[in-house]
Amino acid sequence: MRRQAPSTALSVTIQREAGQLVYNSGNDAISRPADLEGKTYAGFGSAWEYALMSTMI
């Protein structure tokens, strides 16, 4: 049996790339982006991406 994780998504139309940050909202240790400080994430590793994630967190 396949189980799906519950998820919530929000999408808006914007003129510039803003990036996305996706995390498990069921994790009680994460209630705001700042809680992701020091955590490991999957990405492409570009300088642009690092700057964006650092700003978001």
GULOVEX-435058 format. One line per 3 residues: number of its first residue (from 1); their letters; for each residue x, y, z of N, C-alpha, C. Coordinates in nm, 3 decimals, always signed. Layout:
REM residues N
NUM> A> X:Y:Z:X:Y:Z:X:Y:Z ~ ...
//
This chain:
REM residues 57
1> MRR> +0.085:-0.117:+0.000:+0.000:+0.000:+0.000:+0.089:+0.123:+0.000 ~ +0.061:+0.216:-0.086:+0.134:+0.341:-0.095:+0.068:+0.447:-0.010 ~ +0.146:+0.516:+0.071:+0.092:+0.624:+0.154:+0.142:+0.757:+0.101
4> QAP> +0.058:+0.855:+0.102:+0.097:+0.988:+0.060:+0.107:+1.078:+0.182 ~ +0.210:+1.161:+0.182:+0.227:+1.256:+0.292:+0.131:+1.372:+0.271 ~ +0.064:+1.417:+0.376:-0.022:+1.533:+0.361:+0.063:+1.655:+0.327
7> STA> +0.014:+1.739:+0.239:+0.092:+1.858:+0.202:+0.000:+1.976:+0.176 ~ +0.057:+2.093:+0.191:-0.013:+2.217:+0.162:+0.075:+2.295:+0.067 ~ +0.018:+2.352:-0.036:+0.096:+2.429:-0.133:+0.031:+2.563:-0.157
10> LSV> +0.115:+2.661:-0.180:+0.069:+2.794:-0.212:+0.147:+2.840:-0.334 ~ +0.080:+2.891:-0.432:+0.145:+2.935:-0.554:+0.094:+3.074:-0.591 ~ +0.186:+3.160:-0.629:+0.149:+3.294:-0.673:+0.223:+3.325:-0.803
13> TIQ> +0.172:+3.417:-0.880:+0.238:+3.459:-1.003:+0.323:+3.582:-0.972 ~ +0.451:+3.571:-1.004:+0.542:+3.682:-0.981:+0.628:+3.704:-1.106 ~ +0.692:+3.819:-1.116:+0.771:+3.850:-1.234:+0.915:+3.802:-1.225
16> REA> +0.964:+3.770:-1.106:+1.101:+3.723:-1.089:+1.102:+3.593:-1.010 ~ +1.206:+3.517:-1.031:+1.223:+3.392:-0.956:+1.239:+3.424:-0.808 ~ +1.165:+3.356:-0.724:+1.173:+3.379:-0.580:+1.224:+3.256:-0.506
19> GQL> +1.231:+3.144:-0.573:+1.277:+3.022:-0.509:+1.165:+2.955:-0.431 ~ +1.191:+2.835:-0.387:+1.094:+2.761:-0.309:+1.168:+2.695:-0.193 ~ +1.099:+2.682:-0.086:+1.152:+2.616:+0.031:+1.043:+2.519:+0.077
22> VYN> +1.074:+2.389:+0.074:+0.975:+2.287:+0.109:+1.030:+2.207:+0.227 ~ +0.947:+2.187:+0.326:+0.989:+2.110:+0.442:+0.870:+2.031:+0.495 ~ +0.897:+1.937:+0.583:+0.794:+1.852:+0.643:+0.723:+1.931:+0.753
25> SGN> +0.602:+1.974:+0.726:+0.528:+2.054:+0.825:+0.483:+1.969:+0.944 ~ +0.496:+1.839:+0.935:+0.462:+1.751:+1.047:+0.574:+1.741:+1.149 ~ +0.690:+1.801:+1.120:+0.803:+1.798:+1.212:+0.784:+1.910:+1.314
28> DAI> +0.757:+1.875:+1.437:+0.729:+1.974:+1.542:+0.850:+2.063:+1.573 ~ +0.969:+2.020:+1.533:+1.090:+2.100:+1.559:+1.102:+2.216:+1.461 ~ +1.020:+2.217:+1.357:+1.026:+2.324:+1.257:+0.892:+2.397:+1.255
31> SRP> +0.894:+2.520:+1.303:+0.771:+2.600:+1.302:+0.789:+2.730:+1.223 ~ +0.913:+2.758:+1.182:+0.941:+2.879:+1.104:+1.071:+2.855:+1.025 ~ +1.093:+2.928:+0.919:+1.213:+2.906:+0.838:+1.343:+2.913:+0.918
34> ADL> +1.351:+2.999:+1.020:+1.473:+3.010:+1.099:+1.510:+2.878:+1.168 ~ +1.413:+2.790:+1.190:+1.439:+2.660:+1.252:+1.520:+2.568:+1.161 ~ +1.534:+2.606:+1.035:+1.610:+2.526:+0.940:+1.759:+2.561:+0.942
37> EGK> +1.798:+2.661:+1.019:+1.939:+2.702:+1.029:+2.025:+2.584:+1.069 ~ +2.131:+2.559:+0.994:+2.224:+2.450:+1.023:+2.181:+2.315:+0.971 ~ +2.062:+2.304:+0.915:+2.013:+2.178:+0.859:+2.069:+2.158:+0.718
40> TYA> +2.068:+2.036:+0.670:+2.112:+2.003:+0.536:+1.991:+2.000:+0.444 ~ +2.007:+2.052:+0.323:+1.898:+2.049:+0.227:+1.949:+2.002:+0.091 ~ +1.861:+1.957:+0.009:+1.896:+1.913:-0.127:+1.877:+2.030:-0.221
43> GFG> +1.971:+2.049:-0.310:+1.962:+2.158:-0.406:+2.064:+2.140:-0.517 ~ +2.084:+2.245:-0.594:+2.176:+2.238:-0.707:+2.316:+2.288:-0.671 ~ +2.330:+2.361:-0.560:+2.461:+2.403:-0.514:+2.516:+2.529:-0.577
46> SAW> +2.433:+2.605:-0.644:+2.483:+2.728:-0.706:+2.496:+2.840:-0.602 ~ +2.580:+2.938:-0.632:+2.596:+3.052:-0.541:+2.464:+3.127:-0.526 ~ +2.388:+3.138:-0.635:+2.258:+3.205:-0.632:+2.163:+3.133:-0.537
49> EYA> +2.163:+3.001:-0.545:+2.074:+2.922:-0.458:+2.115:+2.938:-0.311 ~ +2.243:+2.933:-0.283:+2.290:+2.949:-0.146:+2.248:+3.085:-0.090 ~ +2.266:+3.189:-0.171:+2.227:+3.323:-0.126:+2.077:+3.330:-0.100
52> LMS> +1.997:+3.270:-0.186:+1.851:+3.271:-0.170:+1.810:+3.195:-0.045 ~ +1.863:+3.075:-0.026:+1.826:+2.995:+0.092:+1.870:+3.065:+0.220 ~ +1.989:+3.125:+0.220:+2.038:+3.196:+0.339:+1.946:+3.312:+0.372
55> TMI> +1.898:+3.383:+0.270:+1.807:+3.495:+0.292:+1.673:+3.447:+0.345 ~ +1.621:+3.337:+0.290:+1.492:+3.286:+0.331:+1.497:+3.234:+0.474 ~ +1.606:+3.168:+0.509:+1.618:+3.111:+0.643:+1.656:+3.219:+0.741
//
